[in-house]
Amino acid sequence: MTERSLDPILLGAVGGLAWAASLRGFMTEVAGSESQVSWTDTFVGILLPGLVAGGLLGWAELRRRESRPVRALTAAPLLFAVATLSLPGQLMAFVTTGIGGGAVAVPLMGIMGGYVLAGRHRWARIACSALAISLLALAAVFTVVLGIPLTARTTWVAVLILTLLVVQAWACAIPLRAAPAASGRARRSLSTDAAPLLGR
């Protein structure tokens, strides 16, 4: 493996770390004054899995370019759930109170988004699209019910989490996308099939 071939992995790792740090910023805004930053919860539970998941998705891009895709890597963001629920007392808190549910929900939304963008089966893409739209609608309803005011700050926070989810979905789609060689063959096949219609 050459230094050049490591670029997708390194870029994915740095991007995943930046993504996780941005997610931690969103969590700080939601928690407000109760937010606390610790070495364990923040670095082990959020930043480290972001770094590793990003690197794995970068490796998925490398494998895709080599026409050896590893589709299972679309589940890489579940490392957030594993890391968070492995922290002392976190699993019990999740089971009894639901605290930490975001560590499960956010990765699942990213995986669903990946299937929407590049899933191989039409039924899966339709199902994931419907579920994602339902979740966004539910979030909007809760925003109204809780009486969250529409201010510049709340709008910024909403833009932050929505764009983070879109970026995550885009990354989760990488392992599901066709390899460049396969895409090229598909384009050539389409061009050949269309030639008679174009008078060639």
N, CA, C and O of each residue as an XYZ file, in Angstrom:
800
protein
N       0.850     -1.190      0.000
C       0.000      0.000      0.000
C       0.889      1.245      0.000
O       1.687      1.438      0.917
N       0.752      2.085     -1.022
C       1.591      3.260     -1.162
C       1.080      4.397     -0.283
O      -0.035      4.364      0.239
N       1.948      5.413     -0.140
C       1.552      6.575      0.657
C       0.339      7.252      0.034
O      -0.545      7.744      0.736
N       0.314      7.269     -1.308
C      -0.804      7.901     -2.010
C      -2.116      7.168     -1.729
O      -3.166      7.796     -1.590
N      -2.053      5.852     -1.648
C      -3.273      5.067     -1.440
C      -3.831      5.235     -0.035
O      -4.989      4.905      0.217
N      -3.015      5.745      0.880
C      -3.490      5.964      2.248
C      -4.300      7.245      2.377
O      -4.934      7.474      3.407
N      -4.288      8.093      1.332
C      -4.973      9.383      1.402
C      -6.450      9.260      1.793
O      -6.896      9.996      2.673
N      -7.235      8.349      1.170
C      -8.648      8.258      1.565
C      -8.827      7.891      3.038
O      -9.743      8.388      3.694
N      -7.959      7.026      3.557
C      -8.074      6.614      4.954
C      -7.754      7.781      5.884
O      -8.475      8.029      6.850
N      -6.667      8.495      5.584
C      -6.277      9.636      6.417
C      -7.316     10.751      6.338
O      -7.675     11.349      7.352
N      -7.795     11.023      5.126
C      -8.817     12.056      4.967
C     -10.097     11.664      5.692
O     -10.737     12.500      6.331
N     -10.469     10.382      5.592
C     -11.660      9.910      6.297
C     -11.510     10.031      7.801
O     -12.452     10.426      8.489
N     -10.334      9.695      8.319
C     -10.100      9.773      9.764
C     -10.183     11.212     10.265
O     -10.825     11.483     11.279
N      -9.537     12.129      9.557
C      -9.577     13.539      9.958
C     -10.995     14.092      9.815
O     -11.477     14.826     10.677
N     -11.655     13.726      8.712
C     -13.035     14.173      8.522
C     -13.965     13.619      9.586
O     -14.843     14.328     10.077
N     -13.776     12.348      9.948
C     -14.596     11.751     10.996
C     -14.374     12.414     12.343
O     -15.315     12.594     13.115
N     -13.121     12.779     12.626
C     -12.812     13.466     13.883
C     -13.464     14.842     13.917
O     -14.043     15.242     14.927
N     -13.361     15.569     12.793
C     -13.988     16.900     12.717
C     -15.507     16.777     12.847
O     -16.149     17.603     13.495
N     -16.075     15.743     12.227
C     -17.521     15.523     12.303
C     -17.937     15.260     13.752
O     -18.915     15.831     14.233
N     -17.195     14.397     14.441
C     -17.518     14.063     15.826
C     -17.378     15.282     16.741
O     -18.188     15.478     17.647
N     -16.349     16.099     16.499
C     -16.166     17.308     17.302
C     -17.328     18.280     17.073
O     -17.774     18.947     18.007
N     -17.817     18.358     15.832
C     -18.971     19.214     15.535
C     -20.228     18.679     16.202
O     -21.048     19.450     16.700
N     -20.380     17.351     16.214
C     -21.521     16.749     16.887
C     -21.486     17.061     18.381
O     -22.519     17.309     19.003
N     -20.275     17.046     18.945
C     -20.138     17.377     20.384
C     -20.534     18.830     20.618
O     -21.097     19.156     21.664
N     -20.250     19.698     19.665
C     -20.676     21.090     19.778
C     -22.193     21.213     19.769
O     -22.770     22.006     20.511
N     -22.832     20.410     18.911
C     -24.302     20.402     18.876
C     -24.854     19.939     20.219
O     -25.805     20.525     20.735
N     -24.261     18.890     20.786
C     -24.716     18.369     22.076
C     -24.569     19.425     23.170
O     -25.411     19.523     24.063
N     -23.503     20.209     23.098
C     -23.291     21.274     24.073
C     -24.402     22.303     23.994
O     -24.899     22.771     25.018
N     -24.795     22.655     22.767
C     -25.874     23.626     22.581
C     -27.197     23.100     23.134
O     -27.956     23.846     23.753
N     -27.470     21.812     22.907
C     -28.728     21.219     23.376
C     -28.754     21.138     24.901
O     -29.769     21.448     25.523
N     -27.631     20.719     25.506
C     -27.572     20.552     26.966
C     -27.467     21.883     27.694
O     -27.876     21.990     28.850
N     -26.928     22.888     27.037
C     -26.797     24.211     27.658
C     -25.799     24.211     28.800
O     -24.712     23.645     28.687
N     -26.172     24.848     29.897
C     -25.255     25.001     31.033
C     -24.947     23.679     31.722
O     -23.981     23.591     32.479
N     -25.757     22.645     31.472
C     -25.522     21.347     32.103
C     -24.467     20.521     31.369
O     -24.068     19.457     31.840
N     -24.024     21.012     30.225
C     -23.046     20.266     29.439
C     -21.694     20.218     30.146
O     -21.202     21.231     30.644
N     -21.111     19.040     30.180
C     -19.794     18.869     30.789
C     -18.905     18.098     29.814
O     -19.352     17.149     29.171
N     -17.654     18.513     29.713
C     -16.684     17.857     28.842
C     -15.706     17.082     29.706
O     -15.049     17.645     30.582
N     -15.614     15.769     29.447
C     -14.688     14.939     30.222
C     -13.831     14.123     29.255
O     -14.180     13.945     28.089
N     -12.710     13.637     29.764
C     -11.811     12.838     28.929
C     -12.490     11.560     28.462
O     -12.322     11.145     27.316
N     -13.251     10.942     29.342
C     -13.879      9.663     29.000
C     -15.072      9.843     28.061
O     -15.091      9.291     26.962
N     -16.064     10.618     28.498
C     -17.291     10.756     27.719
C     -17.047     11.410     26.359
O     -17.570     10.956     25.342
N     -16.254     12.473     26.350
C     -16.053     13.217     25.107
C     -15.025     12.561     24.197
O     -15.286     12.356     23.012
N     -13.861     12.232     24.739
C     -12.781     11.727     23.896
C     -12.944     10.247     23.556
O     -12.718      9.839     22.416
N     -13.335      9.449     24.541
C     -13.495      8.009     24.294
C     -14.861      7.704     23.682
O     -14.978      6.854     22.799
N     -15.890      8.402     24.158
C     -17.243      8.103     23.709
C     -17.646      8.745     22.395
O     -18.556      8.259     21.725
N     -16.966      9.857     22.007
C     -17.398     10.583     20.808
C     -16.255     10.784     19.802
O     -16.376     10.388     18.643
N     -15.158     11.393     20.237
C     -14.096     11.734     19.291
C     -13.366     10.505     18.744
O     -13.097     10.426     17.545
N     -13.047      9.547     19.620
C     -12.331      8.348     19.166
C     -13.150      7.536     18.161
O     -12.618      7.172     17.112
N     -14.423      7.236     18.439
C     -15.194      6.511     17.426
C     -15.371      7.304     16.139
O     -15.471      6.713     15.063
N     -15.413      8.630     16.228
C     -15.483      9.441     15.013
C     -14.235      9.275     14.161
O     -14.313      9.155     12.938
N     -13.081      9.270     14.822
C     -11.807      9.080     14.134
C     -11.746      7.710     13.458
O     -11.369      7.605     12.291
N     -12.121      6.657     14.201
C     -12.040      5.289     13.683
C     -13.079      5.063     12.587
O     -12.766      4.487     11.544
N     -14.312      5.512     12.817
C     -15.369      5.327     11.816
C     -15.023      6.065     10.530
O     -15.234      5.543      9.435
N     -14.494      7.272     10.657
C     -14.084      8.021      9.473
C     -12.979      7.307      8.704
O     -12.996      7.257      7.474
N     -12.016      6.754      9.442
C     -10.943      6.001      8.795
C     -11.466      4.765      8.078
O     -11.006      4.434      6.985
N     -12.431      4.079      8.695
C     -13.017      2.888      8.070
C     -13.769      3.244      6.788
O     -13.699      2.511      5.801
N     -14.489      4.368      6.802
C     -15.209      4.784      5.606
C     -14.240      5.266      4.529
O     -14.511      5.134      3.336
N     -13.108      5.826      4.961
C     -12.060      6.167      3.991
C     -11.470      4.914      3.375
O     -11.177      4.879      2.180
N     -11.296      3.875      4.197
C     -10.814      2.588      3.683
C     -11.838      1.991      2.721
O     -11.476      1.365      1.725
N     -13.123      2.191      3.029
C     -14.182      1.710      2.130
C     -14.064      2.361      0.757
O     -14.276      1.709     -0.265
N     -13.725      3.651      0.737
C     -13.527      4.343     -0.550
C     -12.325      3.770     -1.287
O     -12.359      3.608     -2.507
N     -11.262      3.463     -0.547
C     -10.081      2.860     -1.164
C     -10.423      1.507     -1.770
O     -10.031      1.217     -2.901
N     -11.141      0.685     -1.036
C     -11.550     -0.627     -1.543
C     -12.485     -0.485     -2.747
O     -12.424     -1.284     -3.682
N     -13.341      0.523     -2.721
C     -14.263      0.750     -3.841
C     -13.488      1.098     -5.108
O     -13.815      0.622     -6.195
N     -12.463      1.927     -4.960
C     -11.644      2.303     -6.112
C     -10.902      1.103     -6.686
O     -10.622      1.041     -7.883
N     -10.592      0.159     -5.814
C      -9.893     -1.060     -6.251
C     -10.857     -2.133     -6.728
O     -10.456     -3.267     -6.988
N     -12.144     -1.767     -6.844
C     -13.203     -2.714     -7.256
C     -13.329     -3.892     -6.296
O     -13.672     -5.004     -6.696
N     -13.044     -3.628     -5.024
C     -13.205     -4.645     -3.980
C     -13.995     -4.051     -2.821
O     -13.484     -3.972     -1.704
N     -15.246     -3.628     -3.072
C     -16.015     -2.950     -2.020
C     -16.322     -3.848     -0.833
O     -16.509     -5.056     -0.976
N     -16.369     -3.235      0.336
C     -16.760     -3.928      1.567
C     -18.026     -3.228      2.057
O     -17.952     -2.252      2.805
N     -19.173     -3.722      1.639
C     -20.440     -3.033      1.923
C     -20.769     -2.985      3.412
O     -21.488     -2.091      3.858
N     -20.256     -3.929      4.176
C     -20.538     -3.948      5.616
C     -19.996     -2.705      6.320
O     -20.440     -2.376      7.420
N     -19.030     -2.007      5.690
C     -18.439     -0.826      6.315
C     -19.411      0.342      6.390
O     -19.122      1.342      7.047
N     -20.557      0.232      5.729
C     -21.559      1.289      5.858
C     -22.064      1.392      7.293
O     -22.632      2.412      7.683
N     -21.858      0.329      8.083
C     -22.277      0.322      9.488
C     -21.210      0.888     10.418
O     -21.373      0.818     11.636
N     -20.126      1.446      9.888
C     -19.030      1.963     10.715
C     -19.485      2.955     11.790
O     -18.947      2.920     12.896
N     -20.463      3.845     11.510
C     -20.881      4.798     12.556
C     -21.470      4.148     13.806
O     -21.602      4.814     14.833
N     -21.825      2.874     13.744
C     -22.343      2.207     14.946
C     -21.278      2.125     16.038
O     -21.577      1.788     17.183
N     -20.036      2.436     15.675
C     -18.982      2.503     16.691
C     -19.317      3.545     17.760
O     -18.893      3.419     18.908
N     -20.080      4.576     17.379
C     -20.511      5.573     18.363
C     -21.378      4.916     19.432
O     -21.210      5.172     20.624
N     -22.303      4.072     18.996
C     -23.181      3.392     19.948
C     -22.384      2.448     20.837
O     -22.590      2.407     22.050
N     -21.475      1.689     20.232
C     -20.663      0.737     20.996
C     -19.814      1.465     22.029
O     -19.758      1.063     23.192
N     -19.150      2.546     21.597
C     -18.266      3.282     22.505
C     -19.053      3.937     23.636
O     -18.648      3.871     24.797
N     -20.176      4.566     23.299
C     -20.955      5.264     24.321
C     -21.573      4.304     25.319
O     -21.498      4.531     26.526
N     -22.188      3.228     24.827
C     -22.866      2.290     25.716
C     -21.898      1.419     26.507
O     -22.297      0.732     27.448
N     -20.612      1.450     26.119
C     -19.605      0.702     26.864
C     -19.052      1.481     28.053
O     -18.360      0.919     28.901
N     -19.357      2.763     28.112
C     -18.879      3.573     29.232
C     -19.565      3.133     30.526
O     -20.704      2.667     30.488
N     -18.895      3.272     31.659
C     -19.463      2.820     32.939
C     -20.844      3.404     33.225
O     -21.023      4.622     33.235
N     -21.807      2.533     33.456
C     -23.150      2.963     33.816
C     -24.022      3.425     32.661
O     -25.219      3.649     32.841
N     -23.434      3.570     31.467
C     -24.189      4.133     30.353
C     -25.245      3.164     29.808
O     -26.351      3.572     29.452
N     -24.890      1.884     29.750
C     -25.840      0.904     29.227
C     -27.084      0.821     30.111
O     -28.206      0.762     29.608
N     -26.883      0.818     31.422
C     -28.015      0.766     32.344
C     -28.868      2.025     32.231
O     -30.096      1.959     32.284
N     -28.210      3.170     32.076
C     -28.945      4.424     31.927
C     -29.765      4.418     30.644
O     -30.883      4.932     30.613
N     -29.210      3.840     29.593
C     -29.920      3.769     28.317
C     -31.154      2.871     28.428
O     -32.229      3.212     27.934
N     -30.987      1.733     29.075
C     -32.082      0.771     29.196
C     -33.197      1.311     30.093
O     -34.378      1.116     29.803
N     -32.825      1.986     31.179
C     -33.829      2.408     32.161
C     -34.422      3.794     31.881
O     -35.584      4.047     32.200
N     -33.631      4.686     31.291
C     -34.107      6.061     31.092
C     -34.073      6.521     29.639
O     -34.694      7.527     29.295
N     -33.355      5.796     28.783
C     -33.251      6.217     27.388
C     -32.128      7.204     27.145
O     -31.882      7.602     26.006
N     -31.437      7.606     28.222
C     -30.309      8.532     28.062
C     -29.208      7.851     27.252
O     -28.830      6.715     27.540
N     -28.707      8.533     26.259
C     -27.704      7.953     25.369
C     -28.312      7.393     24.100
O     -27.614      6.817     23.265
N     -29.629      7.567     23.958
C     -30.290      7.063     22.760
C     -29.799      7.720     21.488
O     -29.857      7.124     20.413
N     -29.313      8.947     21.606
C     -28.784      9.640     20.429
C     -27.584      8.926     19.838
O     -27.351      8.991     18.631
N     -26.809      8.231     20.697
C     -25.633      7.496     20.214
C     -26.037      6.332     19.323
O     -25.232      5.836     18.533
N     -27.280      5.899     19.450
C     -27.808      4.826     18.602
C     -28.573      5.406     17.424
O     -28.429      4.942     16.293
N     -29.392      6.429     17.692
C     -30.257      6.997     16.659
C     -29.475      7.696     15.555
O     -29.780      7.522     14.376
N     -28.469      8.485     15.926
C     -27.719      9.242     14.916
C     -26.996      8.318     13.933
O     -27.107      8.537     12.727
N     -26.258      7.293     14.389
C     -25.634      6.373     13.431
C     -26.656      5.649     12.553
O     -26.419      5.457     11.360
N     -27.786      5.247     13.130
C     -28.804      4.555     12.345
C     -29.371      5.458     11.263
O     -29.665      4.996     10.160
N     -29.526      6.737     11.568
C     -30.015      7.679     10.557
C     -28.993      7.845      9.436
O     -29.356      7.986      8.269
N     -27.714      7.827      9.802
C     -26.677      7.909      8.781
C     -26.676      6.700      7.871
O     -26.532      6.828      6.655
N     -26.836      5.525      8.459
C     -26.870      4.284      7.680
C     -28.090      4.269      6.757
O     -27.994      3.888      5.590
N     -29.245      4.691      7.298
C     -30.450      4.777      6.467
C     -30.231      5.745      5.310
O     -30.617      5.468      4.174
N     -29.611      6.879      5.608
C     -29.331      7.855      4.560
C     -28.407      7.289      3.497
O     -28.558      7.588      2.312
N     -27.442      6.466      3.921
C     -26.547      5.822      2.963
C     -27.309      4.925      2.007
O     -27.033      4.899      0.808
N     -28.272      4.187      2.547
C     -29.095      3.316      1.700
C     -29.994      4.125      0.768
O     -30.247      3.724     -0.368
N     -30.474      5.271      1.261
C     -31.298      6.132      0.404
C     -30.478      6.616     -0.798
O     -30.976      6.655     -1.923
N     -29.234      6.978     -0.552
C     -28.392      7.543     -1.608
C     -27.822      6.501     -2.551
O     -27.656      6.769     -3.741
N     -27.517      5.301     -2.030
C     -26.798      4.347     -2.878
C     -27.187      2.898     -2.646
O     -26.447      1.995     -3.036
N     -28.329      2.658     -2.021
C     -28.739      1.275     -1.781
C     -28.955      0.503     -3.070
O     -29.362      1.076     -4.081
N     -28.686     -0.788     -3.038
C     -28.799     -1.618     -4.237
C     -30.229     -2.075     -4.497
O     -30.586     -2.384     -5.634
N     -31.052     -2.119     -3.442
C     -32.415     -2.604     -3.582
C     -33.399     -1.443     -3.478
O     -33.355     -0.658     -2.531
N     -34.277     -1.349     -4.456
C     -35.211     -0.226     -4.498
C     -36.109     -0.204     -3.277
O     -36.402      0.866     -2.743
N     -36.556     -1.384     -2.821
C     -37.465     -1.433     -1.674
C     -36.793     -0.882     -0.418
O     -37.430     -0.215      0.396
N     -35.490     -1.169     -0.270
C     -34.762     -0.671      0.900
C     -34.625      0.851      0.846
O     -34.731      1.527      1.869
N     -34.389      1.381     -0.348
C     -34.245      2.826     -0.496
C     -35.562      3.529     -0.192
O     -35.580      4.575      0.457
N     -36.675      2.944     -0.670
C     -37.982      3.544     -0.422
C     -38.313      3.490      1.068
O     -38.787      4.473      1.638
N     -38.063      2.342      1.698
C     -38.360      2.187      3.126
C     -37.530      3.145      3.967
O     -38.050      3.781      4.884
N     -36.246      3.252      3.660
C     -35.367      4.152      4.418
C     -35.754      5.609      4.201
O     -35.692      6.413      5.130
N     -36.155      5.955      2.973
C     -36.592      7.326      2.681
C     -37.829      7.673      3.502
O     -37.907      8.746      4.100
N     -38.793      6.757      3.526
C     -40.027      6.998      4.276
C     -39.746      7.149      5.766
O     -40.315      8.019      6.425
N     -38.866      6.299      6.296
C     -38.551      6.359      7.725
C     -37.811      7.647      8.067
O     -38.089      8.272      9.090
N     -36.869      8.046      7.212
C     -36.106      9.276      7.458
C     -37.024     10.495      7.437
O     -36.901     11.378      8.286
N     -37.934     10.547      6.482
C     -38.875     11.667      6.403
C     -39.779     11.685      7.637
O     -40.083     12.752      8.171
N     -40.206     10.507      8.088
C     -41.057     10.413      9.274
C     -40.329     10.916     10.509
O     -40.916     11.615     11.335
N     -39.052     10.566     10.641
C     -38.280     11.009     11.803
C     -38.087     12.520     11.800
O     -38.166     13.165     12.845
N     -37.832     13.081     10.620
C     -37.669     14.536     10.523
C     -38.986     15.242     10.855
O     -38.997     16.276     11.524
N     -40.085     14.674     10.381
C     -41.397     15.260     10.686
C     -41.674     15.184     12.179
O     -42.201     16.127     12.769
N     -41.317     14.056     12.787
C     -41.518     13.889     14.232
C     -40.691     14.898     15.021
O     -41.155     15.459     16.013
N     -39.466     15.119     14.568
C     -38.607     16.111     15.227
C     -39.209     17.504     15.120
O     -39.150     18.284     16.071
N     -39.789     17.820     13.965
C     -40.427     19.122     13.786
C     -41.624     19.272     14.722
O     -41.832     20.337     15.304
N     -42.411     18.201     14.867
C     -43.577     18.235     15.756
C     -43.138     18.454     17.201
O     -43.739     19.257     17.916
N     -42.100     17.750     17.634
C     -41.608     17.897     19.001
C     -41.101     19.316     19.242
O     -41.262     19.870     20.329
N     -40.488     19.895     18.212
C     -39.997     21.272     18.332
C     -41.143     22.229     18.618
O     -41.021     23.136     19.441
N     -42.265     22.015     17.925
C     -43.440     22.872     18.127
C     -44.065     22.598     19.490
O     -44.407     23.531     20.217
N     -44.217     21.309     19.841
C     -44.848     20.934     21.111
C     -44.057     21.467     22.304
O     -44.636     21.940     23.282
N     -42.733     21.388     22.213
C     -41.890     21.850     23.322
C     -41.788     23.372     23.367
O     -41.241     23.936     24.314
N     -42.312     24.024     22.349
C     -42.311     25.482     22.347
C     -40.938     26.102     22.139
O     -40.661     27.189     22.645
N     -40.081     25.416     21.396
C     -38.746     25.949     21.121
C     -38.878     27.141     20.179
O     -39.403     26.985     19.076
N     -38.422     28.317     20.574
C     -38.609     29.515     19.743
C     -37.731     29.481     18.490
O     -36.645     28.901     18.495
N     -38.210     30.101     17.434
C     -37.448     30.192     16.193
C     -36.578     31.444     16.254
O     -37.020     32.547     15.933
N     -35.342     31.246     16.670
C     -34.395     32.350     16.762
C     -33.202     32.044     15.866
O     -33.094     30.957     15.297
N     -32.321     33.010     15.755
C     -31.113     32.794     14.947
C     -30.298     31.636     15.529
O     -29.719     30.846     14.784
N     -30.255     31.538     16.856
C     -29.460     30.484     17.500
C     -30.063     29.104     17.275
O     -29.344     28.169     16.924
N     -31.385     28.958     17.472
C     -32.008     27.650     17.278
C     -31.970     27.239     15.805
O     -31.852     26.055     15.490
N     -32.069     28.211     14.914
C     -31.973     27.902     13.475
C     -30.581     27.415     13.132
O     -30.419     26.473     12.356
N     -29.568     28.059     13.712
C     -28.190     27.625     13.475
C     -27.971     26.204     13.982
O     -27.329     25.394     13.313
N     -28.504     25.902     15.167
C     -28.365     24.559     15.741
C     -29.058     23.531     14.841
O     -28.532     22.439     14.628
N     -30.231     23.879     14.314
C     -30.947     22.971     13.418
C     -30.158     22.731     12.133
O     -30.069     21.603     11.648
N     -29.589     23.802     11.592
C     -28.766     23.660     10.378
C     -27.555     22.784     10.668
O     -27.168     21.961      9.839
N     -26.955     22.958     11.844
C     -25.782     22.178     12.222
C     -26.086     20.682     12.227
O     -25.358     19.904     11.611
N     -27.158     20.268     12.918
C     -27.433     18.836     13.017
C     -27.909     18.268     11.678
O     -27.571     17.134     11.337
N     -28.686     19.035     10.921
C     -29.165     18.537      9.631
C     -28.005     18.324      8.654
O     -27.959     17.316      7.949
N     -27.081     19.266      8.616
C     -25.943     19.109      7.713
C     -25.017     17.988      8.181
O     -24.426     17.290      7.356
N     -24.887     17.812      9.486
C     -24.084     16.695      9.993
C     -24.698     15.356      9.580
O     -23.978     14.424      9.221
N     -26.021     15.264      9.633
C     -26.696     14.032      9.229
C     -26.532     13.780      7.733
O     -26.357     12.638      7.307
N     -26.589     14.839      6.942
C     -26.414     14.684      5.487
C     -25.000     14.220      5.167
O     -24.809     13.319      4.349
N     -24.007     14.831      5.809
C     -22.606     14.437      5.580
C     -22.403     12.982      5.997
O     -21.727     12.226      5.298
N     -22.978     12.589      7.123
C     -22.847     11.211      7.582
C     -23.491     10.240      6.587
O     -22.921      9.193      6.281
N     -24.673     10.589      6.087
C     -25.343      9.734      5.107
C     -24.499      9.595      3.846
O     -24.385      8.506      3.284
N     -23.913     10.697      3.409
C     -23.057     10.675      2.221
C     -21.877      9.732      2.441
O     -21.513      8.957      1.557
N     -21.286      9.810      3.631
C     -20.147      8.937      3.934
C     -20.573      7.477      4.020
O     -19.859      6.589      3.552
N     -21.739      7.228      4.619
C     -22.229      5.847      4.746
C     -22.587      5.249      3.381
O     -22.656      4.028      3.236
N     -22.812      6.096      2.398
C     -23.144      5.605      1.051
C     -21.906      5.102      0.306
O     -22.031      4.372     -0.677
N     -20.721      5.486      0.763
C     -19.486      5.129      0.052
C     -19.350      3.629     -0.172
O     -19.102      3.212     -1.303
N     -19.505      2.796      0.867
C     -19.330      1.349      0.647
C     -20.389      0.742     -0.272
O     -20.196     -0.352     -0.802
N     -21.503      1.446     -0.462
C     -22.598      0.909     -1.264
C     -22.517      1.327     -2.729
O     -23.223      0.776     -3.573
N     -21.672      2.283     -3.028
C     -21.581      2.780     -4.403
C     -20.829      1.782     -5.285
O     -19.980      1.022     -4.820
N     -21.170      1.813     -6.563
C     -20.520      0.915     -7.519
C     -19.053      1.292     -7.680
O     -18.691      2.464     -7.580
N     -18.223      0.304     -7.927
C     -16.804      0.544     -8.167
C     -16.645      1.321     -9.468
O     -17.481      1.188    -10.362
N     -15.585      2.135     -9.599
C     -15.391      2.918    -10.825
C     -15.408      2.069    -12.090
O     -15.973      2.480    -13.103
N     -14.795      0.892    -12.041
C     -14.761      0.024    -13.224
C     -16.167     -0.414    -13.600
O     -16.527     -0.434    -14.777
N     -16.967     -0.769    -12.584
C     -18.337     -1.195    -12.844
C     -19.158     -0.049    -13.400
O     -19.980     -0.247    -14.295
N     -18.938      1.167    -12.869
C     -19.666      2.331    -13.352
C     -19.311      2.606    -14.807
O     -20.171      2.942    -15.621
N     -18.004      2.454    -15.121
C     -17.565      2.671    -16.495
C     -18.196      1.676    -17.445
O     -18.620      2.042    -18.541
N     -18.262      0.399    -17.028
C     -18.882     -0.620    -17.873
C     -20.354     -0.326    -18.084
O     -20.888     -0.519    -19.176
N     -21.018      0.154    -17.009
C     -22.442      0.463    -17.129
C     -22.665      1.611    -18.102
O     -23.610      1.581    -18.890
N     -21.788      2.639    -18.051
C     -21.933      3.765    -18.972
C     -21.678      3.337    -20.407
O     -22.371      3.777    -21.324
N     -20.663      2.463    -20.605
C     -20.369      1.998    -21.959
C     -21.508      1.154    -22.505
O     -21.850      1.238    -23.685
N     -22.098      0.328    -21.620
C     -23.223     -0.499    -22.033
C     -24.409      0.363    -22.425
O     -25.085      0.089    -23.417
N     -24.662      1.420    -21.633
C     -25.770      2.319    -21.932
C     -25.528      3.038    -23.249
O     -26.441      3.211    -24.057
N     -24.261      3.460    -23.455
C     -23.924      4.138    -24.701
C     -24.113      3.217    -25.912
O     -24.599      3.648    -26.957
N     -23.726      1.952    -25.761
C     -23.878      0.975    -26.848
C     -25.349      0.721    -27.138
O     -25.755      0.636    -28.297
N     -26.153      0.600    -26.074
C     -27.577      0.351    -26.254
C     -28.285      1.520    -26.906
O     -29.258      1.344    -27.640
N     -27.779      2.731    -26.627
C     -28.436      3.923    -27.141
C     -27.965      4.312    -28.538
O     -28.573      5.157    -29.196
N     -26.865      3.681    -28.989
C     -26.292      4.048    -30.291
C     -27.282      3.978    -31.441
O     -27.330      4.907    -32.247
N     -28.087      2.904    -31.555
C     -29.040      2.858    -32.665
C     -30.052      4.001    -32.624
O     -30.489      4.491    -33.665
N     -30.416      4.416    -31.424
C     -31.387      5.501    -31.293
C     -30.799      6.844    -31.691
O     -31.515      7.753    -32.109
N     -29.471      6.955    -31.554
C     -28.795      8.193    -31.881
C     -28.289      8.213    -33.316
O     -27.660      9.174    -33.758
N     -28.578      7.126    -34.038
C     -28.162      7.066    -35.446
C     -26.707      6.777    -35.637
O     -26.127      7.152    -36.656
N     -26.092      6.104    -34.662
C     -24.657      5.792    -34.795
C     -24.474      4.411    -35.405
O     -23.342      3.966    -35.598
